[in-house]
Amino acid sequence: MSNKLIEKAADNVRILSAAMVEKAKSGHPGGAMGGADFVSVLYSEFLNYDPTDMSWPNRDRFFLDPGHMSPMLYSILSLTGKFNMEDLKNFRQWESVTPGHPELDVERGVENTSGPLGQGHTMAVGAAIVERFMVARFGEWMAHKTYTFISDGGVQEEISQGAGRIAGFLGLNNLVMFYDSNDIQLSTETDKVSTEDTAKKYEAWGWQVITIEGNNQDAIREALKAANLETEKPTLIIGKTIMGKGALNDAGESFERKVSTHGMPLGEAGGNLAKTIANLGGDPENPFQIFPEVEDFFTKRNKELEAAAAVKKAAQAEWEKANPELAKKLNQFFSKEMPDFDFSKIQQKAGVASRAASSTVLAAFADELENMIVASADLSNSDKTDGFLKKTTAFTKGDFSGAFLQAGVCELTMAAIMNGMALHGGVIPVCGTFFVFSDYQKPAVRLAALMELPVKFVWTHDAFRVGEDGPTHQPVEQEAQIRLLEKLKNHKGENSTLVLRPADSEETTVAWKLALENIKTPTALILSRQNIPNLPGEDRYAEALKSEKGAYVVTDTAGTPDVILLASGSEVATLVAGAELLAKDNIKCRIVSVPSEGLFRSQSAEYQAKVLPAGVKKFGLTAGLPVTLEGLVGADGTVFGMESFGFSAPYTVLDEKLGFTGQNVYKQVKKLLA
């Protein structure tokens, strides 16, 4: 391979990156200019994919962590033919396909939405785990690489510890990470904030570490070859790169290694765009063009990639002929359809905690859903994901025959890994932890919502009834926060997240049914630690199926009710106890269970009015902030909820002290009706 041609391609990336940012008057040129050599070598010699079939499951994947380096990604992808010059000229503009930070667009080669530093390379860990999972089930012919690119900021973000530890522990030899170590970050040089030995840190986690001159094509090539030969460990290539490589100032002197070029256009930072472009061999009058020899080179590269992919696909076809049952299974894994599963056969015990009911469902899934991967942040025996674990094994180095990830204590890392699994495709990712620790996960949950990834988040210990563990472990405001994602629309105009808080064991089964059927967005299941009495009804599962509309009438009265009592989760059973007391005073009650306000608001206006008619008094009960139900109660009534942190005491004592009893429901409703 001619290094001159690779250098020309890298300079083309630098020119386009600098020009894009300058034209947009916004962006980050310096890092893109420094990382150009690595992506030019990667895309011209190592990254295997099919340019005519970008979603081919067996492609290598490239996950960008520092989303501010999007100009580098868009520029290299323009050389491969996936973006045109108009796309690049419209960088960061309304309705362009080149947003300021990359957004998932597999057809154009963008494998992940990135921006919040640290999550991009952690998603790559998830994708690499799925690749090992697939190889364990279908054979080495499915092997492919996951490459990722990280910056100083991503290394500094705390999530990198979890990602580094897990990838090293699992020996993900299919994972290759390039660290763009240019000693510059947004507001300072890196030595003003860190003196750690990054190489030793990753070596301690079990990585192969190779340190090179990051703008030297020969060194990059040799490092990538060594990474591809590694059989035991993930590889970190520390590339000492030059921020703003090739940049000049007004005097024609070097304007490299400047903090200012990290986050502003060259001209604004003190450099000179025209002189920089000329220095890199481009035309300052028309920087938006691909050098003819570079264009020819990548056209030939695309043909090579197509031919190589055709060989792999032919080998797959032979394998499918020889293994028809496995082939059928593989196709089902990667189909977007919900797997066949009969929820009506699940036998739930009455009166159990919804986390225990969830465990029953997960145990049934473990028997039938062969592409489900469940993870827990060191809580499997408490969040009850161990219902699944008891029927499989946890991943270990060299053994991915099981389907459980013991993530350890790293909620954010685990959530981002599950996002990466969903991005890879072929699996159903589920992860569990305590609801209060959803606070640690929200950045990844938000990206799952933005990318429309069907990850299932299982959150147990849903309220103050955690009891003796006290306020640090008792969620109060968390439900209101997560339910905001029910109100937030994704770019398809749909609720960005499905949030479900079931009221008893049968509603939990239905919640899992809705979660499995939801292949468009993430799903949150909010589950109780304590036992909950089952709601009334002879065929409780049939009644619980009504929760597929988000809210439904549990018990009703003849004629117009005097009051509608509404809640989600364990508070619905408390309403039932209160209604029994109110009935003695001849107060006619309707009880409504609302596992998902977002789903309920998606129903017809007629259905909503039928369940919660205007003008009828309403009383809401929530173990969260009152705002959780205020939108449903409206001006017709009041909400009794938590307005402070919880307290350390047995949950039965807390119920009494905090007013979550049938007696207090009676008292509050009498006050409302008076």
C-alpha positions as CSV (number, residue, x, y, z in Angstrom):
1,M,0.0,0.0,0.0
2,S,1.4,3.4,-1.0
3,N,1.8,5.6,2.1
4,K,1.7,8.6,-0.2
5,L,-1.8,7.7,-1.2
6,I,-2.8,7.2,2.4
7,E,-1.2,10.5,3.4
8,K,-3.2,12.2,0.5
9,A,-6.4,10.6,1.8
10,A,-5.6,11.8,5.4
11,D,-4.8,15.3,4.1
12,N,-8.2,15.2,2.3
13,V,-9.9,14.3,5.6
14,R,-8.1,17.2,7.3
15,I,-9.1,19.7,4.5
16,L,-12.7,18.6,4.5
17,S,-12.9,18.6,8.3
18,A,-11.4,22.1,8.7
19,A,-13.6,23.5,5.8
20,M,-16.8,22.0,7.2
21,V,-16.3,23.6,10.6
22,E,-15.3,26.9,9.1
23,K,-18.3,27.0,6.8
24,A,-20.6,26.1,9.7
25,K,-18.9,28.7,12.0
26,S,-19.1,26.0,14.6
27,G,-17.4,22.7,15.5
28,H,-14.2,21.0,16.4
29,P,-11.5,20.8,13.7
30,G,-8.3,20.1,15.6
31,G,-9.0,16.6,16.8
32,A,-10.4,15.5,13.4
33,M,-7.2,16.8,11.7
34,G,-5.0,14.8,14.2
35,G,-7.0,11.6,13.9
36,A,-7.2,11.6,10.1
37,D,-4.2,9.3,9.6
38,F,-5.7,6.5,11.7
39,V,-9.1,6.5,10.1
40,S,-7.5,6.7,6.6
41,V,-5.5,3.5,7.3
42,L,-8.4,1.8,9.0
43,Y,-10.9,2.4,6.2
44,S,-8.5,1.8,3.3
45,E,-6.9,-1.4,4.6
46,F,-8.6,-3.0,7.7
47,L,-12.3,-2.3,8.1
48,N,-14.4,-5.0,6.4
49,Y,-17.9,-4.3,5.3
50,D,-20.1,-4.4,2.2
51,P,-20.6,-1.0,0.6
52,T,-23.7,-2.3,-1.1
53,D,-25.2,-3.8,2.1
54,M,-24.2,-1.6,5.0
55,S,-26.4,-3.4,7.6
56,W,-24.8,-6.8,6.8
57,P,-24.6,-8.5,10.2
58,N,-21.1,-9.8,9.8
59,R,-19.5,-6.4,9.0
60,D,-16.7,-5.0,11.1
61,R,-18.0,-2.0,13.1
62,F,-16.5,1.4,13.9
63,F,-17.8,3.2,16.9
64,L,-16.8,6.8,17.4
65,D,-16.6,7.9,21.0
66,P,-15.7,11.6,20.7
67,G,-18.8,12.8,18.8
68,H,-17.2,16.3,18.4
69,M,-14.8,14.6,16.0
70,S,-17.7,14.1,13.6
71,P,-16.0,16.0,10.8
72,M,-13.4,13.3,10.7
73,L,-16.0,10.6,10.5
74,Y,-18.1,12.4,7.8
75,S,-15.0,13.2,5.8
76,I,-13.6,9.6,5.7
77,L,-17.1,8.3,4.9
78,S,-17.3,10.8,2.0
79,L,-14.1,9.3,0.6
80,T,-15.9,5.9,0.7
81,G,-18.9,7.4,-1.1
82,K,-21.4,7.5,1.8
83,F,-21.6,11.3,2.1
84,N,-21.4,13.9,-0.8
85,M,-19.9,17.3,-0.8
86,E,-23.3,19.0,-0.3
87,D,-23.8,16.9,2.8
88,L,-20.4,18.2,4.2
89,K,-21.2,21.8,3.2
90,N,-24.4,21.5,5.3
91,F,-22.6,20.4,8.4
92,R,-24.6,21.3,11.5
93,Q,-27.4,22.8,9.5
94,W,-31.2,22.3,9.7
95,E,-32.3,18.9,8.3
96,S,-28.8,18.0,7.1
97,V,-27.5,14.4,7.4
98,T,-24.3,15.7,9.0
99,P,-25.4,16.9,12.5
100,G,-22.9,18.3,14.9
101,H,-22.5,15.0,16.7
102,P,-23.0,11.8,14.8
103,E,-26.5,10.2,15.0
104,L,-27.1,6.6,14.2
105,D,-27.2,6.1,10.4
106,V,-26.0,2.6,9.5
107,E,-26.7,3.1,5.8
108,R,-24.1,5.9,5.7
109,G,-21.7,4.1,8.0
110,V,-22.5,5.8,11.3
111,E,-22.8,2.9,13.8
112,N,-23.7,4.9,16.9
113,T,-25.0,8.2,18.2
114,S,-22.1,9.7,20.1
115,G,-21.3,12.9,22.0
116,P,-21.5,12.4,25.7
117,L,-17.9,11.2,26.1
118,G,-17.2,7.7,27.2
119,Q,-20.4,6.1,25.9
120,G,-19.3,5.4,22.3
121,H,-16.4,3.1,23.1
122,T,-18.5,1.4,25.8
123,M,-21.1,0.6,23.2
124,A,-18.3,-1.0,21.2
125,V,-17.7,-3.3,24.2
126,G,-21.3,-4.4,24.0
127,A,-21.1,-5.0,20.2
128,A,-17.9,-7.0,20.8
129,I,-19.6,-9.2,23.4
130,V,-22.5,-9.9,21.0
131,E,-20.0,-11.0,18.3
132,R,-18.5,-13.5,20.7
133,F,-22.0,-14.6,21.7
134,M,-22.8,-15.2,18.0
135,V,-19.6,-17.1,17.2
136,A,-20.2,-19.4,20.2
137,R,-23.6,-20.3,18.7
138,F,-23.1,-20.4,15.0
139,G,-19.3,-20.8,14.4
140,E,-16.2,-18.9,13.6
141,W,-17.5,-17.9,10.2
142,M,-19.4,-15.1,12.0
143,A,-16.3,-13.6,13.5
144,H,-15.7,-9.9,12.8
145,K,-13.9,-7.0,14.5
146,T,-15.2,-4.0,16.5
147,Y,-13.0,-1.0,16.2
148,T,-13.5,2.1,18.3
149,F,-11.9,5.5,18.6
150,I,-11.5,7.4,21.9
151,S,-10.1,10.8,23.0
152,D,-8.6,12.1,26.2
153,G,-12.0,13.2,27.4
154,G,-13.4,9.7,26.9
155,V,-10.5,8.1,28.8
156,Q,-11.1,10.6,31.6
157,E,-14.9,10.0,31.9
158,E,-15.5,7.5,34.7
159,I,-17.4,5.1,32.4
160,S,-14.1,4.2,30.8
161,Q,-13.1,2.3,33.9
162,G,-16.1,0.0,33.7
163,A,-15.7,-0.5,30.0
164,G,-11.9,-1.2,30.3
165,R,-12.4,-3.6,33.2
166,I,-15.2,-5.6,31.6
167,A,-13.5,-5.8,28.1
168,G,-10.2,-7.0,29.8
169,F,-12.0,-9.4,32.1
170,L,-13.8,-11.0,29.2
171,G,-10.7,-11.1,27.0
172,L,-12.5,-9.4,24.1
173,N,-9.7,-10.0,21.5
174,N,-12.1,-8.8,18.8
175,L,-12.1,-5.3,20.2
176,V,-9.5,-2.7,19.0
177,M,-9.5,0.8,20.4
178,F,-7.4,3.7,19.1
179,Y,-6.7,6.3,21.7
180,D,-6.2,9.7,20.0
181,S,-3.7,11.0,22.6
182,N,-2.9,14.5,21.5
183,D,-2.3,16.0,25.0
184,I,-5.0,18.7,24.3
185,Q,-8.5,19.0,25.6
186,L,-11.2,21.6,25.3
187,S,-10.1,24.1,27.9
188,T,-6.5,23.0,28.8
189,E,-3.6,20.7,27.9
190,T,-4.2,17.3,29.5
191,D,-1.3,17.6,31.9
192,K,-3.2,20.2,33.8
193,V,-5.8,17.6,34.8
194,S,-4.1,14.2,34.7
195,T,-0.7,12.6,35.2
196,E,-2.0,9.0,35.0
197,D,-0.2,6.3,33.1
198,T,-3.0,5.2,30.7
199,A,-1.0,2.3,29.3
200,K,-0.4,0.8,32.7
201,K,-4.0,1.2,33.6
202,Y,-5.3,-0.7,30.6
203,E,-2.6,-3.3,31.0
204,A,-3.7,-3.8,34.5
205,W,-7.2,-4.5,33.2
206,G,-5.8,-7.2,30.8
207,W,-5.5,-5.3,27.6
208,Q,-2.7,-5.5,25.0
209,V,-1.3,-1.9,24.8
210,I,0.7,-0.6,21.8
211,T,2.0,3.0,21.9
212,I,2.8,4.6,18.5
213,E,3.4,7.8,16.7
214,G,-0.3,8.4,15.9
215,N,0.2,10.2,12.6
216,N,2.7,7.6,11.2
217,Q,0.9,5.4,8.7
218,D,3.5,2.5,9.0
219,A,3.1,2.5,12.8
220,I,-0.7,2.6,12.6
221,R,-0.7,-0.3,10.1
222,E,1.7,-2.5,12.2
223,A,-0.3,-1.8,15.3
224,L,-3.6,-2.8,13.6
225,K,-1.9,-6.0,12.3
226,A,-0.8,-6.8,15.8
227,A,-4.3,-6.1,17.2
228,N,-5.8,-8.4,14.6
229,L,-3.4,-11.2,15.5
230,E,-4.1,-11.0,19.3
231,T,-6.1,-14.0,20.5
232,E,-6.4,-13.3,24.3
233,K,-7.0,-9.6,24.9
234,P,-8.6,-6.5,23.6
235,T,-6.1,-4.1,22.1
236,L,-5.5,-0.4,23.0
237,I,-3.4,1.5,20.4
238,I,-2.2,4.7,22.0
239,G,-1.6,7.1,19.1
240,K,0.4,10.2,20.1
241,T,-1.2,12.5,17.5
242,I,-0.9,16.2,16.7
243,M,-3.9,18.3,17.4
244,G,-4.7,20.4,14.3
245,K,-2.1,18.6,12.2
246,G,-1.2,20.7,9.1
247,A,-2.7,23.9,10.4
248,L,-1.0,27.2,9.7
249,N,-1.5,30.8,11.0
250,D,-1.7,34.1,9.0
251,A,2.1,34.2,8.8
252,G,2.3,30.7,7.3
253,E,3.8,29.3,10.5
254,S,2.7,26.1,12.2
255,F,-0.6,26.4,14.2
256,E,-0.5,22.8,15.4
257,R,-1.0,21.6,19.1
258,K,-3.3,24.5,20.1
259,V,-6.0,24.2,22.7
260,S,-8.1,26.7,20.7
261,T,-8.5,24.4,17.7
262,H,-10.2,21.8,19.8
263,G,-13.5,23.6,19.9
264,M,-13.7,26.4,17.4
265,P,-13.1,27.0,13.6
266,L,-9.4,27.5,12.7
267,G,-10.0,31.2,11.6
268,E,-11.7,32.0,14.9
269,A,-9.0,30.1,16.9
270,G,-6.1,32.2,15.4
271,G,-5.2,30.0,12.4
272,N,-5.7,30.6,8.7
273,L,-8.0,28.3,6.8
274,A,-6.8,29.2,3.3
275,K,-3.1,28.8,4.2
276,T,-3.9,25.5,6.0
277,I,-5.8,24.1,3.0
278,A,-3.0,25.1,0.6
279,N,-0.4,23.6,3.0
280,L,-2.3,20.3,2.8
281,G,-2.4,20.3,-1.0
282,G,-6.0,21.5,-1.4
283,D,-7.6,24.4,-3.2
284,P,-8.5,27.3,-0.8
285,E,-11.1,28.5,-3.3
286,N,-12.8,25.1,-3.4
287,P,-11.9,23.0,-0.4
288,F,-15.0,20.7,-0.8
289,Q,-13.6,18.2,-3.2
290,I,-12.0,14.7,-3.1
291,F,-8.6,14.4,-4.7
292,P,-9.0,12.4,-8.0
293,E,-6.4,9.8,-7.0
294,V,-8.0,9.4,-3.6
295,E,-11.4,9.0,-5.2
296,D,-10.0,6.3,-7.6
297,F,-8.3,4.5,-4.7
298,F,-11.5,4.3,-2.6
299,T,-13.6,3.2,-5.6
300,K,-11.2,0.3,-6.0
301,R,-11.3,-0.3,-2.3
302,N,-15.1,-0.5,-2.4
303,K,-14.9,-3.2,-5.2
304,E,-12.4,-5.2,-3.1
305,L,-14.8,-4.9,-0.1
306,E,-17.7,-6.1,-2.2
307,A,-15.8,-9.0,-3.5
308,A,-14.6,-10.0,0.0
309,A,-18.1,-9.7,1.4
310,A,-19.4,-11.9,-1.5
311,V,-17.0,-14.6,-0.5
312,K,-18.1,-14.5,3.1
313,K,-21.7,-14.5,2.1
314,A,-21.2,-17.5,-0.2
315,A,-19.5,-19.3,2.7
316,Q,-22.6,-18.4,4.9
317,A,-24.9,-19.8,2.2
318,E,-23.0,-23.1,2.3
319,W,-23.2,-23.2,6.0
320,E,-27.0,-22.5,5.9
321,K,-27.5,-25.4,3.5
322,A,-25.6,-27.7,5.8
323,N,-27.3,-26.4,9.0
324,P,-30.9,-25.5,8.1
325,E,-32.1,-25.4,11.7
326,L,-29.3,-23.2,12.9
327,A,-29.8,-21.0,9.8
328,K,-33.5,-20.6,10.7
329,K,-32.5,-19.6,14.2
330,L,-29.9,-17.1,13.0
331,N,-32.5,-15.4,10.7
332,Q,-34.9,-15.2,13.6
333,F,-32.3,-13.6,15.8
334,F,-31.7,-10.8,13.3
335,S,-35.3,-10.3,12.2
336,K,-37.0,-7.3,13.7
337,E,-40.0,-9.4,14.7
338,M,-41.0,-10.3,18.2
339,P,-40.2,-14.0,18.9
340,D,-43.1,-16.3,19.5
341,F,-43.8,-16.6,23.2
342,D,-47.1,-17.6,24.9
343,F,-47.4,-15.4,28.0
344,S,-50.7,-16.9,29.0
345,K,-48.9,-20.1,30.1
346,I,-46.8,-18.3,32.7
347,Q,-48.1,-19.4,36.2
348,Q,-47.6,-16.5,38.6
349,K,-48.1,-16.9,42.4
350,A,-50.6,-14.4,43.8
351,G,-49.5,-11.8,46.3
352,V,-45.8,-11.7,45.4
353,A,-43.4,-8.8,44.8
354,S,-43.4,-7.6,41.2
355,R,-39.6,-8.3,41.1
356,A,-40.4,-11.9,41.9
357,A,-43.1,-12.0,39.3
358,S,-40.5,-10.6,36.8
359,S,-38.1,-13.4,37.8
360,T,-40.8,-15.9,36.9
361,V,-41.1,-14.4,33.4
362,L,-37.3,-14.2,33.0
363,A,-37.0,-17.9,33.9
364,A,-39.5,-18.7,31.2
365,F,-37.6,-16.5,28.7
366,A,-34.4,-18.4,29.5
367,D,-36.0,-21.6,28.3
368,E,-37.2,-20.2,25.0
369,L,-35.6,-16.9,24.0
370,E,-32.2,-18.0,22.9
371,N,-31.0,-14.6,21.9
372,M,-31.8,-12.8,25.1
373,I,-28.8,-11.5,27.0
374,V,-29.5,-10.3,30.6
375,A,-27.1,-8.3,32.7
376,S,-27.1,-7.1,36.3
377,A,-24.9,-4.6,38.2
378,D,-24.0,-7.1,41.0
379,L,-27.6,-7.4,42.1
380,S,-28.9,-10.4,40.2
381,N,-30.2,-12.1,43.4
382,S,-31.9,-8.9,44.5
383,D,-33.2,-7.4,41.3
384,K,-34.3,-11.0,40.6
385,T,-32.6,-11.3,37.2
386,D,-31.3,-14.5,38.7
387,G,-34.5,-16.1,37.5
388,F,-32.7,-16.0,34.1
389,L,-29.2,-16.6,35.4
390,K,-30.2,-19.9,37.1
391,K,-31.0,-21.3,33.7
392,T,-27.8,-20.2,31.9
393,T,-24.3,-19.2,32.8
394,A,-22.4,-15.9,33.0
395,F,-19.9,-14.9,30.3
396,T,-16.3,-15.6,31.1
397,K,-13.1,-15.2,29.2
398,G,-13.2,-17.7,26.3
399,D,-16.7,-18.9,27.1
400,F,-19.7,-17.1,25.7
401,S,-22.0,-20.1,25.6
402,G,-24.2,-18.6,28.3
403,A,-26.3,-15.5,28.1
404,F,-25.7,-13.5,31.3
405,L,-23.3,-10.6,31.9
406,Q,-22.3,-10.1,35.5
407,A,-21.4,-6.5,35.0
408,G,-20.2,-5.7,38.5
409,V,-21.0,-2.4,40.1
410,C,-21.2,-0.1,37.1
411,E,-24.7,0.9,36.3
412,L,-23.9,3.5,33.6
413,T,-21.3,1.2,31.9
414,M,-23.8,-1.7,31.9
415,A,-26.5,0.4,30.3
416,A,-24.1,1.7,27.6
417,I,-22.9,-1.9,26.9
418,M,-26.6,-3.0,26.5
419,N,-27.0,-0.1,24.0
420,G,-24.0,-1.5,22.1
421,M,-25.5,-5.0,22.1
422,A,-28.7,-3.5,20.6
423,L,-26.7,-1.6,18.0
424,H,-24.9,-4.8,16.9
425,G,-28.2,-6.5,16.5
426,G,-29.3,-10.1,16.8
427,V,-30.0,-10.1,20.6
428,I,-32.6,-8.8,23.1
429,P,-30.6,-6.9,25.8
430,V,-32.0,-6.7,29.3
431,C,-30.3,-5.2,32.4
432,G,-31.3,-4.9,36.0
433,T,-30.4,-2.7,39.0
434,F,-32.2,-0.8,41.8
435,F,-34.5,2.0,40.7
436,V,-32.7,4.6,42.7
437,F,-29.5,3.8,40.7
438,S,-31.3,4.7,37.5
439,D,-29.8,8.1,38.3
440,Y,-26.4,6.5,37.4
441,Q,-27.9,5.2,34.1
442,K,-29.8,8.1,32.7
443,P,-27.2,9.3,30.2
444,A,-27.3,5.9,28.5
445,V,-31.1,5.5,28.8
446,R,-31.4,8.9,27.1
447,L,-29.1,7.8,24.2
448,A,-31.1,4.5,24.0
449,A,-34.2,6.7,23.6
450,L,-32.5,8.9,21.0
451,M,-31.3,5.9,19.0
452,E,-34.6,4.1,19.4
453,L,-32.9,1.0,20.8
454,P,-35.2,-1.7,22.3
455,V,-33.2,-2.3,25.5
456,K,-35.2,-3.5,28.5
457,F,-34.3,-1.7,31.7
458,V,-35.4,-3.6,34.8
459,W,-35.5,-1.4,37.9
460,T,-36.5,-2.9,41.2
461,H,-36.9,-1.6,44.8
462,D,-39.2,1.0,43.3
463,A,-40.2,3.1,46.3
464,F,-39.6,4.0,50.0
465,R,-40.6,0.4,50.8
466,V,-37.0,-0.5,50.4
467,G,-37.4,0.2,54.2
468,E,-34.4,-0.1,56.5
469,D,-31.8,0.8,53.8
470,G,-33.1,4.3,54.2
471,P,-33.3,7.4,51.9
472,T,-30.1,6.7,49.9
473,H,-31.8,3.7,48.5
474,Q,-35.4,4.8,48.4
475,P,-36.6,6.3,45.1
476,V,-38.9,9.3,45.3
477,E,-38.3,11.6,42.4
478,Q,-37.0,8.9,40.0
479,E,-40.3,7.8,38.6
480,A,-41.2,11.4,37.7
481,Q,-37.8,11.7,36.0
482,I,-38.2,8.5,33.9
483,R,-41.8,9.3,33.0
484,L,-40.6,12.5,31.3
485,L,-39.2,10.2,28.7
486,E,-42.7,9.0,28.1
487,K,-43.6,12.6,27.3
488,L,-40.5,13.2,25.2
489,K,-41.0,12.3,21.5
490,N,-38.3,10.7,19.4
491,H,-37.6,11.8,15.9
492,K,-40.3,9.5,14.6
493,G,-42.8,11.3,16.7
494,E,-43.4,8.4,19.1
495,N,-43.0,8.3,22.9
496,S,-39.2,7.9,23.3
497,T,-39.5,5.3,26.1
498,L,-42.2,2.9,27.3
499,V,-42.3,3.1,31.1
500,L,-44.3,0.4,33.0
501,R,-45.0,0.1,36.7
502,P,-47.2,-3.0,37.2
503,A,-49.6,-3.3,40.1
504,D,-49.4,-7.1,40.8
505,S,-47.9,-10.3,39.5
506,E,-50.2,-10.7,36.5
507,E,-49.7,-7.1,35.4
508,T,-46.0,-7.9,35.6
509,T,-46.4,-10.6,33.1
510,V,-48.3,-8.2,30.8
511,A,-45.6,-5.6,31.3
512,W,-43.0,-8.0,30.1
513,K,-45.3,-8.9,27.1
514,L,-45.4,-5.2,26.2
515,A,-41.6,-4.9,26.7
516,L,-40.9,-7.8,24.4
517,E,-43.3,-6.6,21.8
518,N,-41.7,-3.1,21.9
519,I,-39.0,-3.2,19.3
520,K,-39.1,0.5,18.6
521,T,-37.9,2.1,21.8
522,P,-36.4,1.3,25.2
523,T,-38.7,-0.1,27.9
524,A,-38.4,0.6,31.6
525,L,-40.0,-1.9,34.1
526,I,-40.3,-0.5,37.6
527,L,-40.8,-3.3,40.1
528,S,-41.5,-3.6,43.8
529,R,-39.3,-5.2,46.5
530,Q,-42.2,-6.0,48.8
531,N,-45.1,-8.4,48.2
532,I,-48.2,-6.9,46.7
533,P,-51.7,-8.4,47.0
534,N,-53.2,-9.3,43.6
535,L,-55.9,-7.0,42.4
536,P,-59.6,-8.3,42.3
537,G,-60.8,-10.3,39.4
538,E,-61.6,-14.0,38.7
539,D,-59.3,-14.3,35.7
540,R,-56.7,-11.8,36.8
541,Y,-54.4,-12.3,33.8
542,A,-57.2,-11.6,31.4
543,E,-58.0,-8.4,33.4
544,A,-54.3,-7.4,33.5
545,L,-54.2,-7.6,29.7
546,K,-56.2,-4.4,29.7
547,S,-53.0,-2.7,30.9
548,E,-51.9,-2.9,27.2
549,K,-53.7,0.4,26.9
550,G,-51.6,2.0,29.6
551,A,-54.5,2.5,32.0
552,Y,-57.7,0.5,32.7
553,V,-60.6,0.2,35.1
554,V,-59.8,-2.5,37.8
555,T,-63.1,-2.3,39.7
556,D,-66.1,-0.1,39.0
557,T,-69.5,0.9,40.3
558,A,-73.0,1.2,38.9
559,G,-73.6,4.5,37.3
560,T,-71.3,7.5,37.6
561,P,-68.7,7.0,40.4
562,D,-68.4,9.6,43.2
563,V,-64.7,9.4,42.9
564,I,-62.1,7.7,40.7
565,L,-59.1,6.4,42.5
566,L,-55.9,6.0,40.4
567,A,-52.4,4.8,40.9
568,S,-49.6,2.5,39.5
569,G,-47.7,-0.3,41.1
570,S,-48.3,-1.3,44.7
571,E,-50.4,1.7,45.5
572,V,-53.3,0.3,43.4
573,A,-53.8,-2.4,46.1
574,T,-53.8,0.3,48.7
575,L,-56.6,2.0,46.8
576,V,-58.5,-1.3,46.9
577,A,-58.2,-1.3,50.7
578,G,-59.3,2.3,50.8
579,A,-62.3,1.7,48.5
580,E,-63.6,-1.1,50.8
581,L,-63.7,1.5,53.7
582,L,-65.4,4.1,51.5
583,A,-68.0,1.6,50.3
584,K,-69.2,1.4,53.9
585,D,-70.1,5.1,53.6
586,N,-71.9,4.4,50.4
587,I,-69.2,6.2,48.4
588,K,-69.1,4.8,44.9
589,C,-65.5,4.3,43.7
590,R,-63.9,3.4,40.4
591,I,-60.3,2.1,40.7
592,V,-57.9,2.7,37.8
593,S,-54.5,1.1,37.4
594,V,-52.1,3.3,35.3
595,P,-48.9,1.3,34.6
596,S,-48.0,3.7,31.8
597,E,-49.3,7.2,31.4
598,G,-47.4,7.6,28.1
599,L,-49.1,4.5,26.6
600,F,-52.5,5.7,28.0
601,R,-52.0,9.1,26.4
602,S,-51.4,7.3,23.1
603,Q,-54.9,5.8,23.1
604,S,-58.0,7.4,21.5
605,A,-59.5,10.4,23.2
606,E,-62.7,8.4,23.6
607,Y,-60.9,5.6,25.5
608,Q,-59.1,8.1,27.7
609,A,-62.4,9.9,28.5
610,K,-64.1,6.6,29.2
611,V,-61.5,5.6,31.8
612,L,-61.0,9.1,33.3
613,P,-64.1,11.2,32.5
614,A,-63.8,14.9,33.0
615,G,-65.9,16.4,35.9
616,V,-65.6,13.3,38.1
617,K,-63.6,13.8,41.3
618,K,-60.2,12.0,41.2
619,F,-57.8,10.9,43.8
620,G,-54.3,9.8,42.9
621,L,-51.9,7.9,45.2
622,T,-48.2,7.6,44.4
623,A,-45.1,6.6,46.3
624,G,-43.3,9.1,44.1
625,L,-43.6,12.9,43.7
626,P,-47.3,14.0,43.4
627,V,-46.4,15.4,39.9
628,T,-46.2,11.8,38.7
629,L,-50.0,11.6,38.6
630,E,-51.1,15.3,38.6
631,G,-51.4,15.3,34.8
632,L,-54.0,12.5,35.0
633,V,-55.9,13.9,38.0
634,G,-56.0,17.4,36.6
635,A,-58.3,20.0,38.2
636,D,-60.8,17.4,39.3
637,G,-59.0,16.3,42.4
638,T,-55.8,15.8,44.3
639,V,-52.7,13.6,44.5
640,F,-51.3,12.2,47.7
641,G,-47.6,11.4,47.3
642,M,-44.2,11.7,48.7
643,E,-42.9,15.3,49.1
644,S,-39.7,14.5,51.0
645,F,-36.9,11.9,51.0
646,G,-37.7,8.6,52.8
647,F,-36.6,7.3,56.2
648,S,-34.9,4.2,57.5
649,A,-37.5,1.9,59.1
650,P,-39.3,-1.3,58.2
651,Y,-41.6,-0.7,55.2
652,T,-44.7,-1.6,57.1
653,V,-43.9,1.2,59.6
654,L,-43.2,3.6,56.8
655,D,-46.6,2.8,55.2
656,E,-48.3,3.8,58.5
657,K,-46.1,6.8,59.2
658,L,-46.2,8.2,55.6
659,G,-49.9,7.6,55.0
660,F,-49.8,4.7,52.5
661,T,-52.7,2.8,54.0
662,G,-56.3,2.1,53.1
663,Q,-57.3,4.2,56.2
664,N,-55.5,7.2,54.9
665,V,-57.0,6.8,51.4
666,Y,-60.4,6.8,53.1
667,K,-59.5,10.0,55.0
668,Q,-58.0,11.8,52.0
669,V,-61.0,11.0,49.8
670,K,-63.5,12.1,52.4
671,K,-61.6,15.4,52.7
672,L,-61.7,15.7,48.8
673,L,-65.4,15.0,48.6
674,A,-66.2,17.3,51.4
